[in-house]
Amino acid sequence: MTGRELPFDPNSNSRNKRSPLTSISSGTGTSSWKSSSDSPSQSWNNGLGLYVTHHKLRSVLTHPLGLPLLFAFYDKETENMKYLSQTRTQFTQEQIETLDGLFQKAVEGTEKKQDENEVKEKAITGLLTKLIEEQCQTLRYRALSEVSIKDDNNQKKGVMDIILTQDENKNQAFETPPLAVLEFGLNAGDWWSKFHQGTLYIEMMMNLALQNLTFDQPILLMIVTIDKTKNKNSNIVSESNFRMGVFLCVPKGGNSAKGDRYRISLLWHSQTNSLSNASVLFGKFLRITADFASWRHEHQSPSGYEYFSSNCCKVATRDSKGEETAMVLRSYDNRGRKTDRNPEIYLTVKELVGDVEVVFGDENFVNHNVDEKEPPDQLEELLNQPSQELELKEELWTRSSQDLLIIAVPYRNGRHYAESPADFLPIIDQLQALHKAGFVHGDIRAYNTVFKDDEKGWLIDFDFGGRSDVQTYPTGYRRNLDDGIRMGEERETITKYHDWYALGMLMFTIHKIPKDAEYDEMNRLKEDWTDLEENMCTEDAIDALKLFLLQFCGGSTTMKLHRPFMVALKKSTKKPQATEKGATGSPLQ
């Protein structure tokens, strides 16, 4: 995955003429005709849809909402999950059975049609819309299957299949964002183009000026395709294959990087040749969407949920006294891709490393059936494994390798420069603890450190991090930045030595200790740590550095900043005073 601009990126500056959704049909609508002129599934092929997926898709574990939703889809215990409603008392057994039959009823109601796929698709979405509104009244769902798009001041019919919203006054504008977008296709080859189509319209919601249908809270995207195999001699359908995928789409807000303002995680993927199984899964999706709606309703305030950067989300929690406290979760999943994933996730061993919590996965999580060869790099290969002998197949895609690793730190509000040499002492301790646990950081620079006047400094932003001598630098990695000078090259293995070299450059090049502060000793240390060689990273050398910094504890020595970094700080939103909330993420390189 790369950060380069897509050939036709919905966020691109080259696309000045955006087409926001400007009006919505009220109540149950008839599905709009999907002409080749306004349907992304006709305009873009599967290759681009898959490319967009590679560009935007992230491991489900990078979302604080990911695990609760994942546990809900796979029927795991949710008692420890704080972000989704823990009970489903609104569902009676009768209602559950009714929801489970919706999809089957819609498909069977259109099977006798001999029309083209586009007409059948229209019929299925229209019938599903009607059934959802009829059967989900107690869930306060409103299903829409017709939208209008503004294009050069002209109104035309849109192609959004189904939008689920909370039931509101049908004659008034929407007060809440949609809960889910559902895209349907009658050709297995449409799966990725349908995904792309859904993301484009979600992007339109984000850019909507009239605010009557907005994407400013998490939303679910469901892709469903039906592939029918016909007998060559009789032209009769001999087998149907149903493919479903549920994605979590999360806006990142104004702090996010241009061209990538929201994140997508695949929560659940399923393939089956049984219509009844497919219908049960669809009903399950509707029930989980209701839980999802409950969570969103309980967290409407801005303090309840907010993305700060690509891997940093603030989630409101309550302390033992019931008072709300802001907590920010950052998580990274360094597992290499594997095929035939077991959907279960084990979080069994925890070790506190300084201020950093490292969570190891249970050894049972490793799939023992994976070949020793290099795992496939194409997402389609992971999701579309042969399953002729299986009636139902469910999978979870994640980026993985060996065991699960999550490195998480709370959000820190402070400045990105040290005022005293002693401010670096806790950062050295944290790096030593991280290395002792067998991990490396890989991205030590000023923007990835936070300091406060009355507290210690912190090392943050572990998106490059992973196991020592295993993790590699990502594509696009650069050594020299305004806020740091580092070792390593693209795809090179990250070592502990690289971390110490980067920290030395941060302390003695990006920061400058005044000449009147133990100048001779400082000069010797500067020479050692800015020209550091691998064999010099000894415990004695680190202890000598810490001893030197201890001399300035409580002193009045004030460090100066390298001019390029000073200029970058002034231009950046990452201000030195009361760091902006986006500051815990890495700026674009």
MARMARVO-855517 format. One record per residue (C-alpha): residue in three letters; residue number from 1; y, x, z. Coordinates in Angstrom, 2 decimals, decimal comma, padded with zeros to 5 digits. Layout:
MARMARVO-855517
ALA	NUM	Y	X	Z .
...
***
This chain:
MARMARVO-855517
MET	1	000,00	000,00	000,00 .
THR	2	003,37	001,29	-000,91 .
GLY	3	006,91	000,31	-000,11 .
ARG	4	008,17	000,44	-003,69 .
GLU	5	009,78	-002,60	-005,22 .
LEU	6	007,44	-004,96	-006,99 .
PRO	7	007,79	-005,55	-010,75 .
PHE	8	009,21	-008,97	-009,90 .
ASP	9	009,76	-008,97	-006,18 .
PRO	10	011,15	-012,23	-004,74 .
ASN	11	013,31	-010,05	-002,48 .
SER	12	014,54	-007,75	-005,22 .
ASN	13	018,25	-007,39	-005,90 .
SER	14	017,41	-007,57	-009,58 .
ARG	15	016,47	-011,19	-009,07 .
ASN	16	019,91	-012,65	-008,48 .
LYS	17	019,07	-016,19	-009,55 .
ARG	18	016,98	-017,50	-006,71 .
SER	19	015,64	-021,03	-006,84 .
PRO	20	015,75	-022,50	-003,35 .
LEU	21	014,04	-025,77	-002,55 .
THR	22	016,84	-028,28	-002,31 .
SER	23	015,29	-031,70	-001,84 .
ILE	24	012,05	-033,05	-000,49 .
SER	25	010,25	-036,27	-001,28 .
SER	26	009,97	-038,63	001,66 .
GLY	27	006,60	-039,67	002,99 .
THR	28	003,48	-039,52	000,92 .
GLY	29	004,35	-038,29	-002,53 .
THR	30	002,52	-037,85	-005,76 .
SER	31	001,69	-034,30	-006,69 .
SER	32	004,02	-032,81	-009,26 .
TRP	33	002,76	-031,66	-012,63 .
LYS	34	002,12	-027,92	-012,71 .
SER	35	003,52	-026,86	-016,04 .
SER	36	003,35	-023,29	-017,26 .
SER	37	007,15	-023,10	-017,18 .
ASP	38	007,56	-023,38	-013,43 .
SER	39	004,20	-022,41	-011,97 .
PRO	40	003,85	-018,85	-010,68 .
SER	41	000,11	-019,19	-011,15 .
GLN	42	000,80	-019,34	-014,89 .
SER	43	003,59	-016,77	-014,90 .
TRP	44	001,76	-014,07	-012,97 .
ASN	45	-001,84	-013,04	-013,34 .
ASN	46	-004,31	-012,39	-010,57 .
GLY	47	-003,57	-008,68	-010,73 .
LEU	48	-000,02	-009,12	-009,52 .
GLY	49	-001,08	-011,64	-006,90 .
LEU	50	-003,53	-009,09	-005,58 .
TYR	51	-000,86	-006,37	-005,74 .
VAL	52	001,54	-008,52	-003,73 .
THR	53	-001,23	-008,97	-001,20 .
HIS	54	-001,79	-005,24	-000,90 .
HIS	55	001,95	-004,77	-000,53 .
LYS	56	002,53	-007,32	002,21 .
LEU	57	-000,81	-007,94	003,90 .
ARG	58	-001,30	-006,34	007,31 .
SER	59	-004,12	-006,25	009,78 .
VAL	60	-004,29	-009,43	011,81 .
LEU	61	-004,09	-007,32	014,96 .
THR	62	-000,55	-006,20	014,17 .
HIS	63	000,61	-009,74	014,99 .
PRO	64	000,86	-010,76	018,64 .
LEU	65	-000,13	-014,23	017,40 .
GLY	66	-003,06	-012,82	015,48 .
LEU	67	-005,63	-012,58	018,27 .
PRO	68	-005,04	-016,07	019,71 .
LEU	69	-005,31	-017,64	016,27 .
LEU	70	-008,29	-015,49	015,43 .
PHE	71	-010,09	-016,57	018,58 .
ALA	72	-009,30	-020,19	017,75 .
PHE	73	-010,77	-019,91	014,25 .
TYR	74	-013,92	-018,23	015,53 .
ASP	75	-014,34	-020,51	018,56 .
LYS	76	-013,85	-017,77	021,13 .
GLU	77	-012,59	-018,41	024,64 .
THR	78	-008,82	-018,82	024,68 .
GLU	79	-008,23	-019,00	028,43 .
ASN	80	-006,51	-015,61	028,45 .
MET	81	-004,41	-016,32	025,38 .
LYS	82	-000,85	-017,15	026,32 .
TYR	83	000,58	-018,10	022,95 .
LEU	84	-001,51	-021,10	021,88 .
SER	85	-002,16	-024,25	023,82 .
GLN	86	-005,27	-023,62	025,88 .
THR	87	-006,64	-027,15	025,76 .
ARG	88	-007,22	-029,63	022,99 .
THR	89	-007,18	-032,84	024,97 .
GLN	90	-005,39	-034,63	022,12 .
PHE	91	-008,63	-034,57	020,12 .
THR	92	-011,38	-037,07	020,75 .
GLN	93	-014,78	-036,55	019,20 .
GLU	94	-014,08	-039,41	016,81 .
GLN	95	-010,85	-037,79	015,64 .
ILE	96	-012,58	-034,45	015,14 .
GLU	97	-015,22	-036,05	012,93 .
THR	98	-012,53	-037,86	010,97 .
LEU	99	-010,62	-034,65	010,32 .
ASP	100	-013,81	-032,87	009,34 .
GLY	101	-014,41	-035,37	006,56 .
LEU	102	-011,00	-035,29	004,90 .
PHE	103	-011,67	-032,57	002,38 .
GLN	104	-015,06	-033,94	001,35 .
LYS	105	-013,60	-037,41	000,84 .
ALA	106	-010,83	-036,06	-001,39 .
VAL	107	-013,18	-033,96	-003,52 .
GLU	108	-015,74	-036,74	-003,92 .
GLY	109	-012,96	-039,15	-004,81 .
THR	110	-012,06	-037,08	-007,86 .
GLU	111	-015,45	-035,71	-008,97 .
LYS	112	-015,98	-038,39	-011,62 .
LYS	113	-012,80	-037,47	-013,46 .
GLN	114	-013,45	-035,78	-016,80 .
ASP	115	-009,89	-034,54	-017,23 .
GLU	116	-008,60	-030,99	-017,35 .
ASN	117	-008,49	-028,94	-014,16 .
GLU	118	-004,72	-029,40	-013,82 .
VAL	119	-005,14	-033,17	-013,65 .
LYS	120	-008,03	-032,94	-011,20 .
GLU	121	-006,05	-030,56	-009,04 .
LYS	122	-003,18	-033,01	-009,02 .
ALA	123	-005,54	-035,80	-008,00 .
ILE	124	-007,09	-033,79	-005,15 .
THR	125	-003,74	-032,75	-003,68 .
GLY	126	-002,39	-036,29	-003,94 .
LEU	127	-005,44	-037,82	-002,28 .
LEU	128	-005,55	-035,16	000,45 .
THR	129	-001,88	-035,77	001,18 .
LYS	130	-002,56	-039,46	001,65 .
LEU	131	-005,64	-038,87	003,82 .
ILE	132	-003,88	-036,35	006,06 .
GLU	133	-001,01	-038,73	006,73 .
GLU	134	-003,40	-041,61	007,43 .
GLN	135	-005,77	-039,71	009,73 .
CYS	136	-003,35	-037,34	011,45 .
GLN	137	-000,83	-039,85	012,80 .
THR	138	-001,73	-038,98	016,39 .
LEU	139	-001,13	-035,31	015,56 .
ARG	140	002,34	-036,16	014,25 .
TYR	141	001,63	-034,59	010,87 .
ARG	142	003,61	-035,43	007,80 .
ALA	143	002,13	-034,25	004,50 .
LEU	144	004,29	-033,74	001,42 .
SER	145	003,07	-033,06	-002,07 .
GLU	146	006,26	-033,19	-004,08 .
VAL	147	009,33	-030,99	-003,93 .
SER	148	012,34	-030,41	-006,12 .
ILE	149	013,61	-027,02	-007,13 .
LYS	150	017,16	-026,18	-008,04 .
ASP	151	017,31	-023,97	-011,11 .
ASP	152	020,74	-023,17	-012,58 .
ASN	153	022,13	-026,36	-011,02 .
ASN	154	019,36	-028,45	-012,61 .
GLN	155	016,75	-030,32	-010,61 .
LYS	156	013,12	-030,12	-011,68 .
LYS	157	009,79	-030,91	-010,14 .
GLY	158	008,25	-028,19	-008,02 .
VAL	159	004,69	-027,01	-007,66 .
MET	160	004,13	-026,81	-003,91 .
ASP	161	000,75	-028,41	-003,38 .
ILE	162	000,93	-029,71	000,19 .
ILE	163	003,37	-029,01	003,02 .
LEU	164	002,45	-030,00	006,57 .
THR	165	005,40	-030,72	008,84 .
GLN	166	005,83	-032,45	012,15 .
ASP	167	006,36	-036,19	011,72 .
GLU	168	010,09	-036,84	011,59 .
ASN	169	012,36	-039,60	010,38 .
LYS	170	011,53	-039,72	006,69 .
ASN	171	015,12	-040,54	005,77 .
GLN	172	016,61	-037,54	007,51 .
ALA	173	016,60	-033,82	006,89 .
PHE	174	013,96	-031,70	008,55 .
GLU	175	014,76	-030,46	012,02 .
THR	176	011,80	-028,12	012,28 .
PRO	177	010,28	-025,65	009,82 .
PRO	178	006,99	-026,56	008,11 .
LEU	179	003,77	-025,86	009,97 .
ALA	180	001,61	-024,99	006,98 .
VAL	181	001,56	-024,69	003,22 .
LEU	182	-001,67	-025,56	001,40 .
GLU	183	-002,41	-024,34	-002,13 .
PHE	184	-005,38	-025,70	-004,12 .
GLY	185	-007,02	-024,48	-007,31 .
LEU	186	-010,04	-025,57	-009,35 .
ASN	187	-010,84	-022,12	-010,64 .
ALA	188	-012,11	-019,26	-008,49 .
GLY	189	-009,98	-016,91	-010,54 .
ASP	190	-006,87	-018,71	-009,28 .
TRP	191	-007,33	-017,52	-005,71 .
TRP	192	-004,88	-014,60	-005,85 .
SER	193	-002,38	-016,34	-008,13 .
LYS	194	-002,40	-019,27	-005,71 .
PHE	195	-001,73	-016,84	-002,89 .
HIS	196	001,19	-015,42	-004,84 .
GLN	197	002,48	-018,90	-005,59 .
GLY	198	002,46	-019,80	-001,91 .
THR	199	004,30	-016,64	-000,90 .
LEU	200	006,98	-017,25	-003,53 .
TYR	201	007,78	-020,69	-002,18 .
ILE	202	007,73	-019,45	001,38 .
GLU	203	010,29	-016,90	000,22 .
MET	204	012,37	-019,73	-001,23 .
MET	205	012,32	-021,44	002,15 .
MET	206	013,68	-018,25	003,68 .
ASN	207	016,58	-018,23	001,21 .
LEU	208	017,32	-021,94	001,46 .
ALA	209	021,04	-022,55	001,87 .
LEU	210	020,88	-026,24	002,85 .
GLN	211	018,51	-025,59	005,76 .
ASN	212	016,48	-028,74	005,11 .
LEU	213	013,22	-026,81	004,73 .
THR	214	013,33	-023,39	006,33 .
PHE	215	011,04	-020,49	007,06 .
ASP	216	012,40	-019,06	010,30 .
GLN	217	009,32	-019,46	012,48 .
PRO	218	005,67	-018,51	011,89 .
ILE	219	003,91	-020,63	009,29 .
LEU	220	000,29	-020,89	008,12 .
LEU	221	-000,64	-020,51	004,45 .
MET	222	-004,01	-021,87	003,33 .
ILE	223	-005,54	-021,09	-000,06 .
VAL	224	-008,47	-023,20	-001,29 .
THR	225	-010,28	-022,87	-004,62 .
ILE	226	-013,30	-024,73	-005,98 .
ASP	227	-015,41	-023,02	-008,63 .
LYS	228	-017,99	-025,21	-010,36 .
THR	229	-020,89	-023,73	-012,32 .
LYS	230	-022,11	-025,95	-015,15 .
ASN	231	-025,55	-026,04	-016,74 .
LYS	232	-025,26	-024,58	-020,24 .
ASN	233	-027,50	-027,23	-021,79 .
SER	234	-026,37	-030,42	-020,07 .
ASN	235	-022,80	-029,45	-019,11 .
ILE	236	-023,55	-030,89	-015,66 .
VAL	237	-022,24	-029,15	-012,57 .
SER	238	-025,15	-027,30	-010,98 .
GLU	239	-023,32	-025,61	-008,11 .
SER	240	-019,91	-025,54	-006,49 .
ASN	241	-018,45	-022,62	-004,58 .
PHE	242	-015,67	-023,32	-002,09 .
ARG	243	-013,41	-020,48	-001,03 .
MET	244	-010,85	-020,77	001,76 .
GLY	245	-008,40	-018,33	003,29 .
VAL	246	-005,90	-018,84	006,10 .
PHE	247	-002,91	-016,50	006,39 .
LEU	248	-000,32	-016,15	009,13 .
CYS	249	003,16	-015,65	007,65 .
VAL	250	005,83	-014,40	010,05 .
PRO	251	009,54	-013,87	009,29 .
LYS	252	010,99	-010,64	010,62 .
GLY	253	014,62	-011,72	010,81 .
GLY	254	017,74	-009,81	009,85 .
ASN	255	016,54	-006,44	011,13 .
SER	256	013,72	-006,12	008,63 .
ALA	257	013,68	-003,82	005,66 .
LYS	258	015,02	-005,12	002,37 .
GLY	259	012,28	-006,40	000,12 .
ASP	260	009,82	-006,99	002,94 .
ARG	261	011,34	-009,58	005,25 .
TYR	262	008,15	-011,21	006,40 .
ARG	263	004,62	-010,14	007,25 .
ILE	264	001,30	-011,69	006,29 .
SER	265	-002,06	-011,42	008,04 .
LEU	266	-005,35	-012,83	006,84 .
LEU	267	-006,81	-014,69	009,82 .
TRP	268	-009,91	-016,22	008,33 .
HIS	269	-011,79	-016,15	005,04 .
SER	270	-014,76	-018,32	004,16 .
GLN	271	-017,01	-019,01	001,19 .
THR	272	-019,67	-021,71	001,01 .
ASN	273	-021,53	-023,72	-001,60 .
SER	274	-021,77	-026,73	000,73 .
LEU	275	-019,08	-029,40	000,40 .
SER	276	-019,82	-030,72	003,89 .
ASN	277	-019,41	-027,22	005,38 .
ALA	278	-016,15	-026,78	003,48 .
SER	279	-014,93	-030,11	004,84 .
VAL	280	-015,77	-029,15	008,43 .
LEU	281	-013,83	-025,91	007,98 .
PHE	282	-010,87	-027,80	006,56 .
GLY	283	-010,90	-030,15	009,55 .
LYS	284	-010,99	-027,12	011,82 .
PHE	285	-007,92	-025,78	010,06 .
LEU	286	-006,04	-029,04	010,74 .
ARG	287	-006,94	-028,95	014,44 .
ILE	288	-005,88	-025,33	014,81 .
THR	289	-002,65	-026,16	013,00 .
ALA	290	-002,01	-028,78	015,69 .
ASP	291	-002,53	-026,12	018,36 .
PHE	292	-000,21	-023,88	016,39 .
ALA	293	002,39	-026,67	016,32 .
SER	294	002,10	-027,03	020,09 .
TRP	295	002,75	-023,33	020,53 .
ARG	296	005,80	-023,45	018,28 .
HIS	297	007,15	-026,50	020,09 .
GLU	298	006,83	-024,71	023,44 .
HIS	299	008,62	-021,62	022,13 .
GLN	300	011,59	-023,06	020,27 .
SER	301	014,15	-020,92	022,05 .
PRO	302	015,05	-017,58	020,42 .
SER	303	013,74	-015,76	023,50 .
GLY	304	010,28	-017,19	022,96 .
TYR	305	009,44	-015,35	019,78 .
GLU	306	011,23	-012,84	017,61 .
TYR	307	010,30	-009,96	015,33 .
PHE	308	012,30	-006,78	015,79 .
SER	309	010,72	-004,56	013,19 .
SER	310	007,62	-004,30	011,07 .
ASN	311	005,20	-003,95	013,98 .
CYS	312	007,32	-005,05	016,91 .
CYS	313	007,48	-008,60	018,24 .
LYS	314	009,03	-009,99	021,39 .
VAL	315	006,94	-012,68	023,06 .
ALA	316	008,28	-014,51	026,10 .
THR	317	005,98	-014,42	029,11 .
ARG	318	006,29	-015,63	032,70 .
ASP	319	005,86	-013,59	035,84 .
SER	320	003,95	-014,58	038,98 .
LYS	321	006,94	-016,63	040,13 .
GLY	322	007,01	-018,60	036,91 .
GLU	323	010,20	-016,96	035,69 .
GLU	324	010,39	-016,10	032,01 .
THR	325	010,48	-012,41	031,18 .
ALA	326	010,84	-010,85	027,75 .
MET	327	007,89	-008,75	026,67 .
VAL	328	007,59	-006,89	023,39 .
LEU	329	004,24	-005,98	021,91 .
ARG	330	003,67	-003,24	019,36 .
SER	331	000,18	-002,79	018,07 .
TYR	332	-001,50	-000,69	015,42 .
ASP	333	-005,00	-000,95	014,06 .
ASN	334	-006,27	002,37	012,68 .
ARG	335	-009,73	001,23	011,65 .
GLY	336	-010,69	002,10	008,08 .
ARG	337	-011,70	-000,74	005,81 .
LYS	338	-015,33	-001,80	005,98 .
THR	339	-017,37	-004,39	004,20 .
ASP	340	-019,33	-007,26	005,73 .
ARG	341	-017,20	-007,39	008,88 .
ASN	342	-018,54	-008,89	012,04 .
PRO	343	-015,81	-011,39	013,01 .
GLU	344	-016,12	-010,68	016,72 .
ILE	345	-013,60	-008,38	018,36 .
TYR	346	-014,32	-006,46	021,53 .
LEU	347	-011,55	-005,32	023,85 .
THR	348	-013,57	-003,85	026,68 .
VAL	349	-012,22	-000,46	027,71 .
LYS	350	-008,63	000,14	028,73 .
GLU	351	-007,01	003,40	029,69 .
LEU	352	-003,40	003,69	030,73 .
VAL	353	-001,85	006,80	029,25 .
GLY	354	001,50	007,28	030,93 .
ASP	355	003,56	004,35	029,70 .
VAL	356	001,25	003,79	026,76 .
GLU	357	-001,72	001,47	026,86 .
VAL	358	-004,59	002,59	024,66 .
VAL	359	-007,30	000,03	024,01 .
PHE	360	-010,64	001,21	022,68 .
GLY	361	-013,12	-001,01	020,91 .
ASP	362	-016,67	-001,58	022,06 .
GLU	363	-019,16	000,55	020,14 .
ASN	364	-020,95	-002,64	019,08 .
PHE	365	-017,95	-003,45	016,92 .
VAL	366	-018,90	-000,73	014,44 .
ASN	367	-020,91	-002,18	011,59 .
HIS	368	-024,20	-000,30	011,33 .
ASN	369	-024,93	-001,55	007,82 .
VAL	370	-022,01	000,20	006,17 .
ASP	371	-022,91	002,95	003,71 .
GLU	372	-021,77	006,48	004,40 .
LYS	373	-019,84	006,54	001,13 .
GLU	374	-016,09	006,01	000,99 .
PRO	375	-015,33	002,36	001,79 .
PRO	376	-013,87	000,32	-001,09 .
ASP	377	-010,10	000,25	-001,36 .
GLN	378	-009,81	-003,06	-003,16 .
LEU	379	-009,22	-006,05	-000,92 .
GLU	380	-010,97	-008,35	-003,39 .
GLU	381	-014,19	-006,36	-002,96 .
LEU	382	-013,98	-006,92	000,78 .
LEU	383	-013,43	-010,64	000,53 .
ASN	384	-015,73	-011,46	-002,35 .
GLN	385	-019,06	-009,96	-001,33 .
PRO	386	-022,20	-011,47	-002,95 .
SER	387	-023,44	-014,33	-000,78 .
GLN	388	-025,97	-016,22	-002,91 .
GLU	389	-028,50	-016,35	-000,09 .
LEU	390	-025,94	-017,58	002,45 .
GLU	391	-024,84	-021,18	002,65 .
LEU	392	-021,77	-020,23	004,64 .
LYS	393	-020,02	-016,91	004,88 .
GLU	394	-017,01	-016,17	007,08 .
GLU	395	-015,21	-012,86	007,17 .
LEU	396	-012,25	-011,18	008,76 .
TRP	397	-010,36	-008,49	006,90 .
THR	398	-008,78	-005,70	008,88 .
ARG	399	-007,85	-002,12	008,23 .
SER	400	-010,43	-000,27	010,24 .
SER	401	-012,55	002,95	010,86 .
GLN	402	-014,73	003,82	013,78 .
ASP	403	-013,60	001,89	016,85 .
LEU	404	-010,71	-000,45	017,35 .
LEU	405	-007,58	001,30	018,52 .
ILE	406	-004,43	-000,43	019,62 .
ILE	407	-001,53	001,58	021,00 .
ALA	408	001,14	-000,65	022,50 .
VAL	409	004,34	-000,04	024,43 .
PRO	410	006,90	-002,49	025,79 .
TYR	411	010,24	-002,84	024,03 .
ARG	412	012,82	-000,34	025,25 .
ASN	413	016,54	-001,01	025,07 .
GLY	414	018,49	002,24	025,17 .
ARG	415	019,93	005,05	023,08 .
HIS	416	018,18	007,37	020,63 .
TYR	417	019,58	010,65	021,92 .
ALA	418	019,29	012,63	025,14 .
GLU	419	022,36	013,40	027,20 .
SER	420	020,69	016,04	029,38 .
PRO	421	017,91	018,50	028,52 .
ALA	422	015,97	017,05	031,45 .
ASP	423	015,79	013,70	029,65 .
PHE	424	012,95	015,15	027,57 .
LEU	425	010,67	015,80	030,56 .
PRO	426	009,01	012,36	030,64 .
ILE	427	008,55	012,46	026,86 .
ILE	428	006,68	015,76	027,17 .
ASP	429	004,50	014,23	029,89 .
GLN	430	003,74	011,21	027,69 .
LEU	431	002,84	013,39	024,72 .
GLN	432	000,54	015,52	026,89 .
ALA	433	-001,19	012,38	028,17 .
LEU	434	-001,57	011,01	024,65 .
HIS	435	-003,06	014,30	023,43 .
LYS	436	-005,38	014,49	026,42 .
ALA	437	-006,75	011,07	025,49 .
GLY	438	-007,53	012,39	022,01 .
PHE	439	-004,66	010,85	020,05 .
VAL	440	-001,65	012,07	018,09 .
HIS	441	001,73	010,46	017,44 .
GLY	442	002,59	011,91	014,03 .
ASP	443	006,19	010,66	013,82 .
ILE	444	008,23	012,31	016,58 .
ARG	445	011,94	012,13	015,83 .
ALA	446	015,12	010,79	017,41 .
TYR	447	014,73	007,16	016,35 .
ASN	448	011,27	007,18	017,92 .
THR	449	012,57	008,14	021,35 .
VAL	450	014,59	005,94	023,70 .
PHE	451	016,71	007,06	026,66 .
LYS	452	018,60	005,18	029,40 .
ASP	453	021,09	006,46	031,95 .
ASP	454	019,29	005,23	035,04 .
GLU	455	015,71	005,58	033,83 .
LYS	456	013,44	008,00	032,03 .
GLY	457	012,95	008,58	028,33 .
TRP	458	010,16	007,07	026,29 .
LEU	459	008,18	007,94	023,21 .
ILE	460	007,84	004,88	020,97 .
ASP	461	006,70	003,75	017,52 .
PHE	462	003,06	004,71	017,08 .
ASP	463	002,57	003,38	013,55 .
PHE	464	001,56	006,84	012,27 .
GLY	465	-000,58	007,53	015,31 .
GLY	466	-004,33	007,67	015,65 .
ARG	467	-007,19	009,91	016,62 .
SER	468	-006,44	013,62	016,64 .
ASP	469	-007,69	015,52	013,58 .
VAL	470	-008,75	012,22	011,95 .
GLN	471	-005,54	010,30	011,29 .
THR	472	-003,61	011,31	008,14 .
TYR	473	000,02	011,03	007,10 .
PRO	474	000,76	007,98	004,91 .
THR	475	001,92	007,96	001,33 .
GLY	476	005,68	008,48	001,14 .
TYR	477	005,80	010,64	004,28 .
ARG	478	008,65	013,17	004,35 .
ARG	479	009,09	016,14	006,62 .
ASN	480	012,86	016,45	006,80 .
LEU	481	014,95	013,50	007,99 .
ASP	482	018,40	013,15	009,51 .
ASP	483	016,87	012,45	012,91 .
GLY	484	013,98	014,91	012,86 .
ILE	485	012,14	017,78	011,19 .
ARG	486	008,37	017,49	011,16 .
MET	487	005,23	019,18	009,90 .
GLY	488	002,59	017,92	007,54 .
GLU	489	002,37	016,45	004,05 .
GLU	490	001,19	013,17	002,55 .
ARG	491	-002,50	012,51	003,29 .
GLU	492	-002,72	015,65	005,45 .
THR	493	-004,51	015,34	008,78 .
ILE	494	-002,18	014,93	011,77 .
THR	495	-002,72	017,51	014,52 .
LYS	496	-001,40	017,97	018,04 .
TYR	497	000,39	021,09	016,84 .
HIS	498	002,41	018,94	014,42 .
ASP	499	003,58	016,77	017,32 .
TRP	500	004,73	019,76	019,38 .
TYR	501	006,53	021,30	016,42 .
ALA	502	008,41	018,04	015,78 .
LEU	503	009,34	017,72	019,46 .
GLY	504	010,64	021,29	019,53 .
MET	505	012,82	020,63	016,48 .
LEU	506	014,09	017,43	018,09 .
MET	507	015,09	019,21	021,30 .
PHE	508	016,64	022,35	019,83 .
THR	509	017,81	021,41	016,32 .
ILE	510	018,66	017,70	016,32 .
HIS	511	019,99	018,20	019,85 .
LYS	512	021,94	021,28	020,90 .
ILE	513	022,21	022,70	024,40 .
PRO	514	025,68	024,18	025,14 .
LYS	515	025,85	027,97	025,14 .
ASP	516	026,97	028,18	028,76 .
ALA	517	023,73	026,60	029,99 .
GLU	518	021,31	029,45	030,69 .
TYR	519	022,05	030,71	027,22 .
ASP	520	019,61	033,63	027,05 .
GLU	521	016,62	031,65	028,27 .
MET	522	017,57	028,68	026,11 .
ASN	523	017,93	030,88	023,05 .
ARG	524	014,49	032,39	023,59 .
LEU	525	012,88	028,99	023,97 .
LYS	526	014,74	027,66	020,95 .
GLU	527	013,45	030,54	018,85 .
ASP	528	009,89	029,85	020,02 .
TRP	529	009,93	026,06	019,58 .
THR	530	011,76	025,91	016,25 .
ASP	531	009,47	028,51	014,71 .
LEU	532	006,35	027,28	016,42 .
GLU	533	002,95	028,42	015,23 .
GLU	534	-000,30	026,66	016,01 .
ASN	535	-001,59	029,32	018,41 .
MET	536	001,63	029,07	020,45 .
CYS	537	000,95	025,49	021,66 .
THR	538	-000,59	026,57	024,94 .
GLU	539	-000,42	024,94	028,36 .
ASP	540	001,56	027,95	029,61 .
ALA	541	004,15	027,54	026,85 .
ILE	542	004,52	023,83	027,61 .
ASP	543	004,83	024,53	031,35 .
ALA	544	007,54	027,13	030,66 .
LEU	545	009,45	024,59	028,59 .
LYS	546	009,20	021,97	031,33 .
LEU	547	010,33	024,49	033,96 .
PHE	548	013,41	025,30	031,88 .
LEU	549	014,26	021,60	031,48 .
LEU	550	013,79	020,99	035,22 .
GLN	551	016,73	023,28	035,89 .
PHE	552	019,03	020,65	034,42 .
CYS	553	017,78	017,68	036,45 .
GLY	554	020,82	016,08	038,06 .
GLY	555	023,10	018,61	036,43 .
SER	556	026,19	018,00	034,36 .
THR	557	025,01	019,74	031,19 .
THR	558	025,59	017,46	028,22 .
MET	559	023,70	017,96	025,00 .
LYS	560	025,37	017,83	021,61 .
LEU	561	023,96	016,32	018,43 .
HIS	562	023,32	017,84	015,04 .
ARG	563	026,05	016,59	012,68 .
PRO	564	023,78	014,85	010,11 .
PHE	565	022,19	012,86	012,92 .
MET	566	025,60	011,93	014,36 .
VAL	567	026,66	010,63	010,95 .
ALA	568	023,40	008,72	010,57 .
LEU	569	023,85	007,11	013,99 .
LYS	570	027,34	005,90	013,12 .
LYS	571	026,16	004,37	009,85 .
SER	572	022,99	002,89	011,28 .
THR	573	022,50	-000,41	013,09 .
LYS	574	020,68	001,70	015,69 .
LYS	575	023,81	002,29	017,73 .
PRO	576	023,78	004,85	020,53 .
GLN	577	025,15	002,37	023,06 .
ALA	578	022,88	-000,57	023,93 .
THR	579	020,55	000,05	021,06 .
GLU	580	020,14	-002,91	018,73 .
LYS	581	016,86	-004,78	018,99 .
GLY	582	015,68	-003,39	015,64 .
ALA	583	015,94	000,12	016,97 .
THR	584	012,38	000,49	018,13 .
GLY	585	011,13	000,46	014,58 .
SER	586	011,29	003,35	012,17 .
PRO	587	014,19	003,18	009,71 .
LEU	588	013,36	003,55	006,06 .
GLN	589	012,67	007,14	005,08 .
***
